[in-house]
Amino acid sequence: MLISTEIASIANVVGEEKALELVGKAGFDAWDFSMFKMGVYDWENKCIKNVDHPLSSNEYLAFARKLKRIGEDYGIRCNQSHAPFPVYCKEIRDRCKRAIECTAEAGGSICVIHPDNYRSPEENAQMYFELLPFAKEYGVKIATENMWNWSDEKNCADHAACSSAESFLAHLNAVNDEYFVACLDIGHAEMMGKDTSASQMIEALGNHLQALHIHDNDKKYDSHNIPFSMQIDFGAVAASLKKTGYNGYLTLEADRYVANCGAKTADEVYKCVCELAESARRLDELIRKA
């Protein structure tokens, strides 16, 4: 299967342009356009931050086109993207159309837009209904994602929008459009307290599942670490992907790995990116052997 990775964590050290070079040289087939600098949320003050970045300027489309060209120079394409969040912040929600535009300019076919953790399927559907005509105009599918909240009382993850198979399917059915699909976050699905697993979610979603966020954790915290480094059973994940006939990209979202390794130079980052690519190929091998 084709392998991809988010680029935000790499770009934090070397910038987006160099990140694409390293991702291509490491053997990835594609890249996930991380657009968090388009709308950076200040969680403490509950407002959007102003950042000096092309995605936050009027040059956002030119920047997306530039990244597309650089990726093509290194033999990789944009397969999907990630819009900024949380969408309950109106300023960030208002930038979802910009994220869809950038996805199309970069050559991606799916834009992951989080649901509001605290809203019902019907309430979240209203946001997606507002975005879908725009997404269709640009030929980009919108993917919703399984989320989580935290229970201080239980000291573990708690339910949120799409966090269970029942909730995820309810969101998909509330919209009921071929341009509205599922992105399963493997790590979120495995966090203790939500009474589910990635394998169960994969099999419940079936053909709705068209994108993945792959990373590892200790089944309690949202670690976003490199696959095969912690406690998630990727053999079971592989078996369910094989069983359901998943044919999308294997897209990593192990965005804390580069930082956890303490990589500071391009060479150090490249070593981490090669390790990430190897973990994705290992999962591919498990799927083929399942």
N, C-alpha and C positions, 0 to 999 in steps of 0.2 A: 504494500500500500504506500501511497505518497505521504511524506512526513513534512510537518511544518512546525514553526514555533513563534510565540509572541516575541516582539523585538524591544518592548519597553525597557526591560531590565538590562538588556545589552546596551541600548541607546543611552541609558542613564550614565554609563561609563564612557562610551566612545562616540555617541551621537548616532542618529538613525542611518546616515549614509554609510558609515563604517560598519554599523551593525549588519546591514544587508550584505556587505562584502564578506563578513565573517560567517554569516549564516549560509551563504552560497558556497563558500570554500569548505565548510564543514560537512557538506553533503546533503543539506536539506533540499527539498523540492520546492518549498514555498515558505511564505512568511505571513504572520498574522499582524495586521496593521493595528497597533495599539494607539488609540487616540486620546489617552487620558489628559495630555497637555492641552487638549481642546477645551476642557472645562475642569479645572482642578478644584476639588471641593475642600473647603476648610472645615473639617469635622468638628473642631472645637468651637468655632464661632458660627457654624452652620450657614456658611455663605460661600460663594464662588471666589476663588483667588484670581488676581490678574497675574499672568505669567508671560514672559517674553519668549514666545515660541510661534513658529509659522502657523501652526494649527489654530492658534488663538488670534490670528491676524487676518486681514483681507487676502492674504496670499496662500490661504489653506489649499486651494485647488492646485495651484502651481506647485506647491510642496508635494502633494500627492502624486502629481504627474512625474515630478523629479524622482521620487522614490521608486515609482514603477519602472522608469528607465534604468535606474541603477540596479534594481533587482534583475531585470532582464539581462543586463550586462554580465551578471554573475550566474545566469541560468536558473533563476528562481522567479516565481510569480506570487502575487498576493492571492491567497485563497479565501481569506475571511478577515474580518476586522472586529474591533471592540469599541463601541461608543463609550463616552464618559458616563459616569454614574456618581451619585444616586439620582434617579429620575424624579424623586419627590422634590428635588430642588428645581424650581421652575427654570432658572437660568440654564441649568444643565440639560433639562428636558428640551428646552428650545433649541439646543444644538444637535439634537438627534438627526435632523434633516441634513445638517452640515456633515455629520458622520456618514450618512448614506451617500451623499455626493462624493466624499473623499474615497469611500469604498469603491464606487464605480470608476472614479478617475484612476485609482491604483490598480484596477483590474480584478478586484474581489467580487465574489458572487453572494456572500452572506455577511450581514452586519449583525453582530450580537448586541442586543439592547436589553439590558436588565429590566425585569418587571419591578414595580414598587413592592418591596418586601411585605408591606403591611396592607396591601390592597387585595381584594377578591379577584377571581378570574374575570368577572364581568366588569369590574372597575378598571383593571389593567387593560382589558380588551379595548376600552375607549381610547386609550393612548395609542395602541397599535392600529386601530381603525383610522386615526388621524394621520398616521405615518405611512400606511400601506399604499395609498394612491401615489404618493411621492416615490416610494421604493420601487413600485412597479414601473414608473416612468424611467427610472434609472437601471432597471433590470437587476435589482439587488433584493434578495430575500432577507427578511428579518427573522432572527432567531432569538427566542426567549431562553432564559437559563434558570436552572434550579438554584435557589438562594438559601440563606440560613440566617437566623437570628441567634442571639446568645441569651441563655437563661442563667442569671446570677444565682438563682435559687437552686437549680440543678447542677450548676457549674459544668454545663455542656451546651452543645448546639441545640437549638429549638426550631420548630417549624417556621417557614416563611413561604412566600409565593413560589410555587413549583418545587418545593422541597421534597414532596412525596410524589409517587407515580400518579396518585389520584388527583392531586393539585395540578401537576404538570399537564395531564391530559385534559383537565377541566379548562385550563388556560388555552390550550390548543383548540379545543372544541368551541370555546366561546368566540374565537376569531374565525376558525374554520375557513382558511384560505391557503391555497397552495404556496403562496409567498410568505407564509408564516410557519416556521419550522422550529425544531428543538436543537439546542446546544446543551449537551450534558456535561456538567462539570464533575469529573470523576471524584475529585477530592471532596467537594461539597456533599456528594451523595454518600460518602463513607464516614462522615462525621457522626460520632456517637450522640444519640439523643433523638434522632429522627426516624428510627425504626425502618431503615431501608438500606440498600446497598447499590453500588454502581451497576452490578449485574442485573438486579431486579429492575432498576430503572431502564437500562438498555432494552431489556426484553419487553417491558411494558410500553415503551415509546415506539418500538418497531420502526416503521418507515418514516415516522415523524422525525427520527433522529438523523440529522444531516451535518452536524458539526460537534466537535469535542473540545473540551479543555482538560488536558491530561496533566496530572501532577500527583505527588504522593504526600501522605501525612501520617500522623500517629493515631488516626481515627478519633481524635478529640479536637485538635486545633487545625485551623486552615493554613497548613504549613507551606503549601505551594512549592514543594521540594521536587528534586529530580525523581522520576519513576524508578522503582526498585531500590529505593534507599530507606524506606520506612515500613509501614505495616499494611498497605493496601495489597490485596491479592490480585495481581495483574494477570495471573493465569485464569482466574474466574472472569475477569473483565474481557480478556481475549476470547474465551470460549463463548461468551454472550454476544460479542461483536460478530464472531464467525456465525453463530447460530441465526442471528437476525439478518445476516447479509449486509451489514454496514459497508458502504463503499465510498464513504467520504474520506477526508484527510485525517491523519493522526496528528492532531495539533497540540503541542505542548503549551502549558501555561505554568511552567515551573519558574515563575518570575522572581523567586527569592534565592534561587540557586547561585547566580552570579554574585549577588551581594554576600550571601553566606560564605562563599569561597574567599571573599576578600579580594577579588580581582580588581586591580587598579590600572593595569596596562593593557594595550590591545592584545599582546601575546597571552597574557593571563586570561583575558576574556575569551580569546579564541580557544584555549584549552577547555574552558567550561562549555563553550558552544559545541565543541566536538564531543564532549561527554554527553551532552543533551541529545545530540544526533544519534549517538550510539544507543542511548536508552530508548529512543523512538524506534530504531531498527530492531531492537530486542523485542519490543512489543509486537511489531510487525511479524517477526518470526514466530512468536507465540500464537498469533492469530492464524498464520498459515499452517501451523502444526496442530491446531485445536481440532 
